[in-house]
Amino acid sequence: MDGRRSTAHAALAVLLVAALSGPAAAQGPPIPAPVLPARVGPPSSDAGATIPAPIVVRVGRPGHGPGGPPALPPALPPDAVLGDTGPSLSPLVVIPDGPEDEGPPDGLSLEAAVATLLRRSPLLQARAFEIPIARANALQNGLPKNPFIFLGVEGIPYGNYREGKPGEIAYDFTLVKPFSITGIPRKHGRAGLQGVRVIEARYREEVLLEVEWLHHLWVEVLRARETGRFARATVEALKRTLAEARDRRRPEDLDALEVEHALISFMAEEERARLRAAYTSLAEALGLPPEAAEGLAIRDRLHRRADPPPDGGLIGMALEHRPDLSRLRQEIHHAELEVDVARAAGVPEIYPLFAPSDYAQHPVEGERGSWSWSSGALVPLPILNRNQGDVRHAQLNVAQLRAELELMQRRVVTEVRNAVEEVRGSGRDLDLLERQIIPRVRQYQARARDRYLAGEIDDEAYLAHLQEYQEVAMEYRDALVRHRRATLRLNTEVGCPVLP
């Protein structure tokens, strides 16, 4: 037997296997990625794993539901931080003299907190698994298809061959190896490796968002600690005033001031509780056990006056270092490789057939069995379907990603400029308060205190004077918080530390 019939049967078997497996069988599992509904979707054929780019809400903590991370809580108004005290004074009446305490020498620095976050954050630990998963998918996508072996027996009679009814029995062994003349497995492998880079860039973006959330909690601790310092300074100032007033005023003239002193002392204890709550939130974000919050102490100051570098240099640094821009550039490169994959898939694979041992048995003629070989090829003709739709689909993805990159670059420039102006504006506010307003307020406070001790005004009038001055102390504390947040936000907008 010449083997042509066995080769044709092998070709039919290959077609059946290819139809059952489909194009997705050689593709492997897709690289996991959140799908953006508005994005033009990935091609449906052998285009490899696609990495659609999510729209990232940059302000807030990631991983809180499908709608993106929630916005950071706004800065609390003074009454929310200090409690509703009615007509009574706030604990922020006296601005303490002297520099702010940085904390214990062995306290946790911001740099050490970031390192702890990267090492212990449960969210980042979970996100890190996406990188080896992407590598495994890239390995699978780059593997070539397995060869096929076709085994067959032909010419088996119903009964036996005999004189007048001759025949032969053929035993076929055919090897089929799919072959891509356009190198689809190799292109799949390159696209898969680029998909790994996309996942790594997305992980760095998650790290930046977690660090931004850490900055928020860090400033909350500094805010609570500084509020407690203001409260203790107010308690001590009222205590000294009462001690001197007892020698100069009648006891009934001290009633209102003593009640206010007791109330502010109670509020100072509340500030300690708020500081412990802020430390608990910080410990939770760092992945520390709850009991670790009791012994946690940071070494840093809320008052860190800083001026930003020129805008041009910061914008260049942001365009180079921002993880979201880096991620989008990697996605553009990945989408360009997907175009190559889609074009390569337009030329179907051919299936060379080789039968090295066809054995034909002749039971009637008495002849010995004969051995033969045969070969052939199954070549699909790309006449109607050349994957035109998937190629156009992939090209549209590239165009869309490039448009998003241009939009994001303009947005980054705006965000950096706004962050720089916020640092400068909050710094000007601090300078105005420290150089002009606070010295005058301290003089007014001293005069009101002297008048009260001299008996020119009663205790209620003195408290009314203090109530006028407490707004300045609250504004100063809030200005410190705004400036510290602004400096840390500038680091986030640039994508690397530029201010302490």
C-alpha positions as a printed Julia matrix, in Angstrom:
500×3 Matrix{Float64}:
   0.0     0.0    0.0
   1.34    3.44  -0.9
   0.28    5.12   2.37
  -1.75    7.9    0.75
  -4.97    6.68   2.32
  -3.39    6.54   5.81
  -1.99   10.03   5.35
  -5.42   11.35   4.44
  -6.94    9.71   7.48
  -4.22   11.23   9.66
  -5.02   14.65   8.22
  -8.68   14.2    9.11
  -7.69   13.19  12.64
  -5.54   16.32  12.98
  -8.44   18.51  11.84
 -10.69   16.87  14.44
  -8.16   17.44  17.24
  -7.65   21.06  16.2
 -11.39   21.67  16.07
 -11.91   20.19  19.53
  -8.99   22.0   21.13
  -9.68   25.43  19.59
  -7.31   28.36  19.54
  -7.5    28.87  23.29
  -5.91   25.52  24.06
  -2.47   26.65  22.98
  -2.81   29.96  24.64
  -2.8    28.96  28.28
  -4.59   30.69  31.13
  -4.78   34.47  30.77
  -2.73   36.79  32.94
  -5.11   37.99  35.66
  -5.9    41.67  35.37
  -8.87   43.84  36.26
 -10.98   44.54  33.18
 -11.89   48.09  32.3
 -15.37   48.01  30.69
 -14.74   51.14  28.67
 -11.56   49.72  27.16
 -11.66   48.08  23.77
 -11.35   44.43  24.73
  -8.58   41.99  23.8
  -8.64   39.9   20.63
 -10.43   36.61  20.98
  -8.07   34.4   18.99
  -4.49   33.27  19.62
  -3.42   36.72  20.73
  -1.87   35.72  24.02
  -2.66   37.11  27.42
  -3.8    40.71  27.37
  -3.24   43.23  30.13
  -5.94   45.91  30.14
  -5.0    48.97  32.16
  -7.27   49.96  35.04
  -8.04   53.56  35.76
  -6.37   54.08  39.12
  -7.75   56.47  41.68
  -4.5    57.65  43.12
  -5.67   59.22  46.37
  -6.74   56.57  48.82
  -6.0    53.1   49.97
  -6.19   50.39  47.28
  -8.1    47.16  47.5
 -11.43   48.39  48.84
 -14.02   47.09  46.44
 -14.62   47.06  42.68
 -15.26   50.78  42.45
 -11.64   51.66  43.16
 -10.08   52.83  46.37
 -12.03   55.33  48.43
 -10.76   58.85  48.81
  -8.75   59.64  51.89
 -10.79   61.08  54.72
 -10.69   64.85  54.55
  -8.91   66.82  57.21
 -11.12   66.8   60.24
 -12.52   70.15  61.29
 -11.36   71.43  64.67
 -14.64   70.65  66.39
 -14.52   67.05  65.14
 -10.98   66.6   66.43
 -11.5    68.33  69.74
 -15.05   67.32  70.55
 -18.14   69.46  70.92
 -17.41   71.57  74.0
 -20.18   74.14  73.61
 -19.19   77.53  74.96
 -16.13   76.13  76.72
 -12.6    76.6   75.51
 -10.78   74.24  73.23
  -7.58   72.64  74.57
  -5.79   74.6   71.82
  -5.53   77.95  73.58
  -1.85   78.21  74.4
   0.78   77.62  71.71
   3.66   75.89  73.47
   7.06   77.51  73.63
  10.1    75.64  72.45
  10.62   73.07  69.7
   8.41   70.06  69.21
   9.6    66.77  70.7
  10.66   64.37  67.95
  10.02   61.3   70.06
  12.36   58.71  71.6
  15.76   58.14  69.94
  14.8    54.54  69.16
  11.4    55.54  67.81
  10.09   54.44  64.42
  11.16   56.76  61.6
   9.11   57.29  58.47
  11.7    55.49  56.35
  11.62   52.5   58.71
   7.81   52.56  58.64
   7.84   52.39  54.83
  10.28   49.48  54.94
   8.05   47.69  57.47
   5.02   48.34  55.27
   6.7    46.8   52.23
   7.73   43.77  54.29
   4.57   43.11  56.32
   1.59   44.68  54.53
  -1.06   41.95  54.04
  -2.37   43.69  50.92
   1.06   43.91  49.29
   1.81   40.31  50.23
  -1.38   39.24  48.45
  -0.63   41.43  45.4
   2.9    40.02  45.16
   1.51   36.6   44.18
   0.36   38.08  40.88
   3.98   38.36  39.7
   4.92   34.63  39.84
   1.46   33.81  38.48
   2.17   36.08  35.5
   5.55   34.4   35.01
   3.87   30.98  34.98
   1.34   32.22  32.42
   4.15   33.65  30.29
   5.9    30.28  30.38
   2.71   28.51  29.32
   1.96   30.97  26.53
   5.42   30.52  25.0
   5.29   26.71  24.82
   4.85   25.18  21.35
   2.07   22.74  20.56
   2.67   19.06  21.15
   3.04   16.66  18.2
   0.3    14.18  17.32
   0.68   10.46  16.69
  -1.88    8.79  14.45
  -2.21    5.01  14.75
  -4.55    3.07  12.48
  -5.4    -0.31  11.05
  -7.15   -0.47   7.67
  -8.61   -3.16   5.5
  -9.8    -5.47   8.28
 -12.33   -7.83   6.56
 -15.73   -8.97   7.84
 -14.66  -12.58   8.01
 -11.54  -13.63   6.06
  -9.92  -12.82   2.77
 -10.04  -15.76   0.32
  -9.65  -16.69  -3.3
 -11.86  -14.44  -5.36
 -12.02  -11.92  -2.56
  -8.45  -10.71  -2.1
  -7.4    -7.83   0.11
  -4.72   -6.51   2.36
  -4.48   -5.29   5.93
  -2.51   -2.09   6.49
  -1.02   -0.87   9.76
  -0.32    2.87   9.88
   1.9     4.94  12.16
   1.86    8.67  11.33
   3.6    11.57  13.15
   2.07   15.05  12.91
   3.91   18.15  14.19
   2.16   21.56  13.99
   4.49   24.18  12.59
   4.02   27.95  12.52
   5.85   29.72   9.74
   5.18   33.06  11.49
   6.62   31.98  14.86
   3.41   32.28  16.92
   4.8    30.48  20.04
   7.83   32.74  20.07
   5.65   35.85  19.74
   3.37   34.52  22.48
   6.41   34.11  24.72
   7.6    37.67  24.14
   4.12   39.04  24.83
   3.92   36.94  27.99
   7.24   38.24  29.31
   6.1    41.78  28.64
   2.9    40.96  30.52
   5.07   40.09  33.53
   6.63   43.57  33.34
   3.14   45.07  33.28
   2.21   43.16  36.45
   5.44   44.27  38.13
   4.72   47.9   37.23
   1.19   47.54  38.55
   2.59   46.15  41.81
   4.84   49.21  42.16
   1.76   51.36  41.68
   0.04   49.47  44.49
   3.1    50.1   46.66
   2.86   53.84  46.02
  -0.82   53.85  47.01
  -0.06   51.95  50.21
   2.75   54.38  51.04
   0.36   57.25  50.42
  -2.1    55.71  52.88
   0.75   55.25  55.36
   1.58   58.96  55.03
  -2.01   59.8   55.92
  -1.93   57.66  59.06
   1.52   58.96  59.96
   0.37   62.59  59.89
  -2.68   61.62  61.96
  -0.34   60.37  64.68
   1.7    63.58  64.52
  -1.48   65.63  64.61
  -2.81   63.83  67.68
   0.55   64.11  69.43
   0.84   67.85  68.73
  -2.77   68.43  69.8
  -1.94   66.75  73.11
   1.09   69.03  73.51
  -1.1    72.09  72.95
  -3.59   70.76  75.48
  -0.93   70.15  78.14
   0.52   73.62  77.58
  -2.97   75.11  78.04
  -3.51   73.17  81.27
  -0.15   74.32  82.64
  -0.8    77.96  81.67
  -4.21   77.97  83.4
  -2.67   76.24  86.41
  -0.03   78.96  86.77
  -2.64   81.69  86.32
  -4.84   80.13  89.02
  -1.88   79.8   91.4
  -1.09   83.49  91.09
  -4.77   84.52  91.16
  -5.38   82.77  94.49
  -2.98   85.21  96.13
  -4.58   88.3   94.53
  -8.26   87.53  93.92
 -11.17   86.43  96.07
 -12.08   82.73  95.89
 -15.46   83.46  94.29
 -13.62   85.23  91.45
 -11.87   81.97  90.51
 -14.9    79.73  90.01
 -15.21   80.0   86.23
 -11.47   79.66  85.67
 -11.22   76.59  87.92
 -14.1    74.89  86.1
 -12.44   75.64  82.77
  -9.12   74.3   84.05
 -10.76   71.03  85.11
 -12.59   70.72  81.8
  -9.47   71.28  79.7
  -7.58   68.8   81.9
 -10.26   66.24  81.08
 -10.0    67.08  77.37
  -6.23   66.65  77.52
  -6.81   63.07  78.67
  -9.12   62.58  75.7
  -6.31   63.67  73.41
  -4.15   60.88  74.84
  -6.9    58.42  73.91
  -7.0    59.84  70.38
  -3.24   59.42  70.13
  -3.53   55.76  71.17
  -6.24   55.25  68.52
  -4.0    56.83  65.87
  -1.15   54.5   66.86
  -3.51   51.52  66.63
  -4.47   52.45  63.05
  -0.81   52.9   62.14
   0.13   49.51  63.62
  -2.68   47.84  61.7
  -1.52   49.38  58.41
   2.04   48.17  59.1
   0.81   44.62  59.63
   1.76   44.63  63.31
  -0.29   42.8   65.96
  -2.73   44.94  67.99
  -0.67   44.66  71.16
   2.29   46.23  69.33
   0.44   49.56  69.22
   0.92   49.95  72.98
   4.68   50.19  72.69
   4.79   51.9   69.3
   6.38   55.36  69.18
   7.46   57.36  66.16
  10.4    59.69  65.8
   9.39   62.64  63.65
   8.1    66.2   63.88
   4.93   67.75  62.54
   6.72   71.04  62.04
   8.96   70.49  59.01
   9.18   73.7   57.04
  10.34   72.89  53.52
  10.45   74.67  50.16
  10.08   72.6   46.99
  12.61   72.6   44.14
  11.7    74.32  40.84
   8.65   72.99  39.03
  10.48   71.99  35.86
  12.81   69.54  37.54
   9.98   67.99  39.56
   7.82   67.55  36.47
  10.67   65.77  34.7
  11.19   63.5   37.7
   7.48   62.7   37.86
   7.28   61.84  34.16
  10.21   59.48  34.68
   9.45   57.92  38.07
   5.66   57.82  38.47
   4.62   54.14  38.65
   1.31   54.75  36.89
   3.09   56.25  33.88
   5.62   53.41  33.91
   2.8    50.88  34.04
   1.03   52.52  31.1
   4.21   52.56  28.99
   4.7    48.86  29.69
   1.1    48.22  28.68
   1.63   50.05  25.39
   4.62   47.84  24.62
   2.59   44.78  25.56
  -0.26   45.9   23.29
   2.19   46.38  20.41
   3.41   42.81  20.89
  -0.21   41.67  20.87
  -0.57   43.27  17.42
   2.32   41.1   16.22
   0.66   38.03  17.76
  -2.66   38.82  16.06
  -0.96   39.28  12.68
   0.97   36.04  13.1
  -2.27   34.24  13.96
  -3.66   35.36  10.57
  -1.36   32.82   8.89
  -2.57   29.41  10.15
  -0.22   26.71  11.27
   0.62   23.96   8.84
   0.6    20.3    9.85
   3.41   18.24   8.25
   2.57   14.52   8.21
   5.17   11.77   8.17
   4.44    8.04   8.25
   7.8     6.27   8.66
   6.38    2.72   8.82
   3.31    1.62   6.89
   3.03   -2.18   6.91
   0.76   -3.99   4.42
  -0.16   -7.65   4.99
  -1.35   -9.88   2.07
  -2.98  -12.92   3.66
  -4.34  -14.57   0.45
  -1.62  -14.22  -2.13
   0.89  -15.74   0.26
   3.24  -12.91  -0.28
   5.29  -11.49   2.51
   4.12   -8.24   4.1
   5.58   -5.02   2.73
   6.89   -1.93   4.47
   6.56    1.59   3.09
   6.65    5.23   4.17
   4.66    8.28   3.25
   4.53   12.02   3.97
   2.27   14.99   3.38
   1.1    18.26   4.83
  -2.19   19.79   5.87
  -2.14   23.47   4.91
  -5.14   25.69   5.79
  -5.68   28.4    3.2
  -6.06   31.9    4.74
  -8.45   33.09   2.06
 -11.5    34.18   4.04
 -10.26   34.52   7.62
  -6.88   36.15   8.11
  -7.66   37.32  11.65
  -8.45   40.8   10.33
 -10.82   41.66  13.16
  -8.4    40.69  15.92
  -5.56   42.61  14.26
  -7.71   45.73  14.09
  -8.81   45.13  17.67
  -5.21   44.99  18.88
  -4.32   48.12  16.92
  -7.19   49.99  18.55
  -5.92   48.91  21.96
  -2.52   50.44  21.17
  -4.11   53.68  19.99
  -6.29   53.88  23.09
  -3.39   53.26  25.45
  -1.31   55.93  23.75
  -4.18   58.39  24.12
  -4.43   57.48  27.81
  -0.69   57.99  28.23
  -0.89   61.46  26.72
  -3.84   62.32  28.97
  -2.11   60.96  32.06
   1.09   62.88  31.31
  -0.88   66.13  31.18
  -2.63   65.16  34.4
   0.69   64.4   36.1
   2.03   67.84  35.14
  -1.06   69.46  36.65
  -0.89   67.35  39.81
   2.79   68.17  40.38
   2.21   71.89  39.89
  -0.77   71.82  42.27
   1.26   69.91  44.85
   4.14   72.39  44.58
   1.77   75.32  45.0
   0.18   73.6   48.0
   3.59   73.25  49.67
   4.45   76.86  48.96
   1.06   78.18  50.05
   1.0    76.22  53.29
   4.57   77.32  53.97
   3.6    80.97  53.48
   0.72   80.46  55.92
   3.13   79.07  58.51
   5.53   81.96  58.03
   2.71   84.49  58.42
   1.44   82.84  61.6
   4.86   82.37  63.19
   6.35   85.76  62.32
   3.42   88.14  62.65
   0.25   86.72  64.15
   1.44   84.42  66.95
   3.85   86.96  68.57
   1.05   89.53  68.73
  -1.41   86.99  70.09
   1.02   86.08  72.85
   1.3    89.76  73.75
  -2.5    90.05  73.91
  -2.68   86.94  76.06
  -0.07   88.32  78.44
  -1.92   91.66  78.74
  -5.26   89.96  79.4
  -3.64   87.78  82.03
  -2.04   90.81  83.75
  -5.38   92.64  83.76
  -7.1    89.61  85.24
  -4.49   89.22  87.98
  -4.67   92.96  88.7
  -8.45   92.7   89.19
  -9.33   94.91  86.21
 -11.48   92.13  84.6
 -13.24   89.17  86.12
 -12.67   85.51  85.27
 -15.49   85.34  82.72
 -14.07   88.32  80.81
 -10.65   86.71  80.92
 -12.08   83.48  79.47
 -13.77   85.51  76.75
 -10.36   86.92  75.81
  -8.88   83.44  75.71
 -11.71   82.24  73.5
 -10.77   84.87  70.95
  -7.19   83.63  70.92
  -7.95   79.93  70.64
  -8.82   80.26  66.93
  -5.25   81.33  66.23
  -3.87   78.26  68.0
  -6.23   75.98  66.07
  -5.29   77.63  62.78
  -1.63   77.18  63.59
  -2.06   73.49  64.39
  -4.05   72.97  61.18
  -1.45   74.9   59.16
   1.24   72.57  60.5
  -0.85   69.57  59.43
  -1.54   71.03  55.98
   2.12   71.74  55.32
   3.27   68.29  56.47
   0.62   66.62  54.33
   1.58   68.82  51.37
   5.25   67.84  51.55
   4.4    64.13  51.68
   1.85   64.51  48.89
   4.5    66.13  46.7
   6.68   63.06  47.19
   3.75   60.9   46.07
   2.99   63.03  43.03
   6.6    62.98  41.91
   6.94   59.25  42.59
  10.11   59.52  44.69
  11.21   61.4   47.85
  12.09   65.03  47.19
  11.18   66.6   50.57
  11.69   65.27  54.12
